[in-house]
């Protein structure tokens, strides 16, 4: 199964985004109201330890909403000025970040072909956010895999340089693949469902393309296709 986000494709309808956010916010508000009501009814005779438990529950809800707000802010931000970047510079940024996360999570890192020499249209801050979201997703997907492996490779494909990140994690169910890039969509408890939405939006703003293949229980491959700004790139294609 394949889900692609390409130049010119519309973002999620605002009505759909608001509907999902209303659901998230409504659940949090209800939880806060119920917790406060229970606290007010029992505050005078509860022990301090039990009161603290309920206050910690309120703090957790507030933190979750704070993270969601930060993610929405990130989604709303512009990618910043686009500029020609050497593919070697972009590749080094990606591989360095993957190497850092590999050490933190005991994941095997395999490097495939590096990109051919060219200049691509990009923004280093936007790309840093893109790589971080994609690598974190991959690492999370391999959390329960016996021998987790992250594979990076790059190649030329037409007028683009393609950077591919592959994992051997749990994959994405076919029923969810088409909606995985929509803002606020998630099937993971404690996640805000904004990672792939932010990635897709930033790649689109860089005039690139974002593609994703996934098979449940086998793994996921994501590809960020960056437009070649000038000159001719040569090299192996996927």
C-alpha positions as CSV (number, residue, x, y, z in Angstrom):
1,X,0.0,0.0,0.0
2,X,1.3,3.5,-0.8
3,X,0.4,6.9,0.4
4,X,1.9,10.0,-1.3
5,X,1.9,13.7,-0.6
6,X,2.9,15.6,-3.7
7,X,3.3,19.2,-4.8
8,X,0.0,20.9,-5.1
9,X,-2.0,18.5,-3.0
10,X,-4.4,20.2,-0.6
11,X,-3.8,20.1,3.1
12,X,-6.5,18.6,5.4
13,X,-9.8,20.5,5.2
14,X,-10.0,23.0,8.1
15,X,-13.4,21.6,9.1
16,X,-11.9,18.1,9.6
17,X,-9.0,19.5,11.6
18,X,-11.3,21.5,13.8
19,X,-13.5,18.5,14.4
20,X,-10.6,16.3,15.5
21,X,-9.2,19.1,17.7
22,X,-12.6,19.6,19.3
23,X,-12.7,16.0,20.2
24,X,-9.2,16.2,21.7
25,X,-10.0,19.4,23.6
26,X,-13.4,18.1,24.7
27,X,-12.0,15.0,26.2
28,X,-9.4,17.0,28.2
29,X,-12.0,19.5,29.4
30,X,-14.3,16.7,30.6
31,X,-11.5,15.0,32.4
32,X,-10.5,18.3,34.1
33,X,-14.1,19.0,35.1
34,X,-14.6,15.6,36.6
35,X,-11.3,15.6,38.4
36,X,-11.9,19.1,39.9
37,X,-15.4,18.1,41.0
38,X,-14.1,15.0,42.8
39,X,-11.4,17.1,44.4
40,X,-13.8,19.8,45.6
41,X,-16.2,17.2,47.1
42,X,-13.4,15.4,49.0
43,X,-10.8,18.1,49.7
44,X,-11.7,18.5,53.4
45,X,-11.3,14.9,54.4
46,X,-8.8,13.3,51.9
47,X,-5.2,12.7,52.9
48,X,-2.5,14.8,51.3
49,X,-1.2,11.8,49.2
50,X,-4.6,11.2,47.6
51,X,-5.0,14.9,46.8
52,X,-1.6,15.0,45.3
53,X,-2.6,12.1,43.0
54,X,-5.5,14.0,41.6
55,X,-3.4,17.2,41.2
56,X,-0.8,15.2,39.3
57,X,-3.6,13.9,37.0
58,X,-4.6,17.5,36.2
59,X,-0.9,18.4,35.6
60,X,-0.6,15.5,33.1
61,X,-3.7,16.6,31.2
62,X,-2.4,20.2,31.0
63,X,1.0,18.9,29.8
64,X,-0.7,16.8,27.0
65,X,-2.6,19.9,25.9
66,X,0.6,21.9,26.0
67,X,2.3,19.5,23.7
68,X,-0.6,19.5,21.3
69,X,-0.5,23.3,21.2
70,X,3.2,23.3,20.5
71,X,2.6,20.8,17.7
72,X,-0.2,22.9,16.2
73,X,2.2,25.9,16.4
74,X,4.8,24.0,14.5
75,X,2.3,23.0,11.9
76,X,1.3,26.7,11.4
77,X,4.9,27.9,11.0
78,X,6.3,28.6,7.6
79,X,9.3,26.6,6.6
80,X,11.4,29.7,6.3
81,X,13.4,31.0,3.3
82,X,14.4,28.3,0.8
83,X,18.0,28.2,-0.4
84,X,20.2,25.9,-2.4
85,X,21.8,23.3,-0.2
86,X,24.6,20.8,-1.1
87,X,23.3,17.3,-1.0
88,X,26.4,16.3,1.1
89,X,25.3,18.8,3.7
90,X,21.8,17.5,3.8
91,X,22.9,13.9,3.9
92,X,25.3,14.7,6.8
93,X,22.6,16.4,8.7
94,X,20.3,13.3,8.3
95,X,23.0,10.7,9.1
96,X,24.3,12.6,12.1
97,X,20.9,12.8,13.6
98,X,20.1,9.1,13.0
99,X,23.5,8.1,14.5
100,X,22.7,10.1,17.6
101,X,19.2,8.5,18.1
102,X,20.6,5.1,17.3
103,X,22.9,5.3,20.3
104,X,20.1,6.4,22.5
105,X,17.8,3.6,21.5
106,X,20.2,0.7,20.6
107,X,19.2,0.6,17.0
108,X,21.4,-0.7,14.2
109,X,22.0,2.0,11.6
110,X,22.7,0.9,8.0
111,X,23.8,3.5,5.5
112,X,23.1,2.8,1.9
113,X,24.1,4.9,-1.1
114,X,24.9,8.6,-0.4
115,X,23.3,11.2,-2.7
116,X,25.0,12.3,-5.9
117,X,26.5,15.8,-5.9
118,X,23.9,18.5,-6.5
119,X,22.2,21.5,-4.9
120,X,18.7,20.9,-3.7
121,X,16.0,23.5,-2.6
122,X,15.7,23.4,1.1
123,X,16.0,25.0,4.5
124,X,18.3,23.5,7.2
125,X,15.9,24.2,10.1
126,X,12.9,22.8,8.3
127,X,14.9,19.7,7.3
128,X,16.1,19.2,10.8
129,X,12.5,19.1,12.0
130,X,11.6,16.8,9.1
131,X,14.4,14.3,9.9
132,X,13.7,14.4,13.7
133,X,10.0,13.6,13.3
134,X,10.7,10.8,10.8
135,X,13.5,9.2,12.8
136,X,11.6,9.4,16.0
137,X,8.6,7.7,14.3
138,X,10.9,4.9,13.0
139,X,12.5,4.4,16.4
140,X,9.1,4.3,18.1
141,X,7.8,1.7,15.5
142,X,10.8,-0.6,16.3
143,X,10.4,-0.4,20.1
144,X,9.4,-4.0,20.5
145,X,11.4,-5.4,17.5
146,X,14.0,-7.9,18.5
147,X,16.7,-6.6,16.1
148,X,15.7,-3.0,15.2
149,X,17.4,-1.6,12.1
150,X,17.2,1.8,10.6
151,X,18.4,2.2,6.9
152,X,19.2,5.4,5.2
153,X,20.0,5.9,1.5
154,X,19.7,8.5,-1.2
155,X,19.6,8.6,-5.0
156,X,18.7,10.8,-7.9
157,X,15.3,10.5,-9.5
158,X,14.5,12.8,-12.4
159,X,14.6,16.4,-11.1
160,X,14.8,15.3,-7.5
161,X,17.2,13.9,-4.9
162,X,15.4,11.3,-2.9
163,X,16.3,10.7,0.8
164,X,14.9,7.4,2.1
165,X,14.4,6.3,5.7
166,X,13.4,2.6,6.3
167,X,12.7,0.7,9.4
168,X,11.7,-2.9,10.3
169,X,9.1,-1.9,12.8
170,X,5.4,-2.6,13.3
171,X,4.4,-0.8,10.1
172,X,1.1,1.0,9.5
173,X,-2.2,-0.8,8.9
174,X,-3.5,-0.4,5.4
175,X,-6.7,1.1,6.8
176,X,-4.8,3.9,8.4
177,X,-2.1,4.6,5.7
178,X,-4.2,7.1,3.8
179,X,-5.0,9.2,6.9
180,X,-1.6,8.9,8.6
181,X,-0.5,12.3,7.3
182,X,-3.6,14.2,8.4
183,X,-3.2,16.6,11.3
184,X,-4.2,15.2,14.7
185,X,-4.6,11.6,13.4
186,X,-3.0,9.0,15.6
187,X,-3.6,5.4,16.8
188,X,-1.0,5.7,19.5
189,X,-1.9,6.5,23.0
190,X,-0.2,9.6,24.3
191,X,0.7,10.9,20.8
192,X,-0.7,14.0,19.3
193,X,-0.8,12.9,15.7
194,X,1.0,15.9,14.3
195,X,4.4,14.4,13.3
196,X,3.7,13.2,9.8
197,X,1.4,16.2,9.2
198,X,4.2,18.6,10.0
199,X,6.6,16.6,7.8
200,X,4.2,16.6,4.9
201,X,3.5,20.3,5.1
202,X,7.2,21.3,5.4
203,X,8.2,19.1,2.5
204,X,5.5,20.6,0.4
205,X,6.6,24.2,1.3
206,X,10.1,23.2,0.2
207,X,8.5,22.4,-3.2
208,X,9.4,18.7,-2.6
209,X,7.4,15.5,-2.3
210,X,6.7,13.2,0.6
211,X,6.0,9.5,0.0
212,X,5.3,6.6,2.3
213,X,5.1,2.8,1.9
214,X,4.2,0.6,4.8
215,X,3.3,-3.0,5.5
216,X,1.9,-4.0,8.9
217,X,4.4,-6.0,11.0
218,X,7.1,-5.6,8.4
219,X,8.2,-2.0,8.4
220,X,7.9,1.4,6.8
221,X,9.8,3.4,4.2
222,X,9.4,7.1,3.9
223,X,11.0,9.2,1.1
224,X,11.6,12.9,1.0
225,X,12.1,14.1,-2.5
226,X,13.9,17.5,-2.7
227,X,14.0,19.5,-5.9
228,X,17.3,19.9,-7.6
229,X,17.9,23.7,-7.7
230,X,20.7,23.9,-10.3
231,X,23.1,21.9,-12.3
232,X,22.8,18.3,-13.3
233,X,22.7,15.5,-10.8
234,X,23.9,12.0,-11.7
235,X,23.7,8.8,-9.9
236,X,21.7,5.7,-9.2
237,X,17.9,5.9,-9.1
238,X,15.6,3.9,-6.8
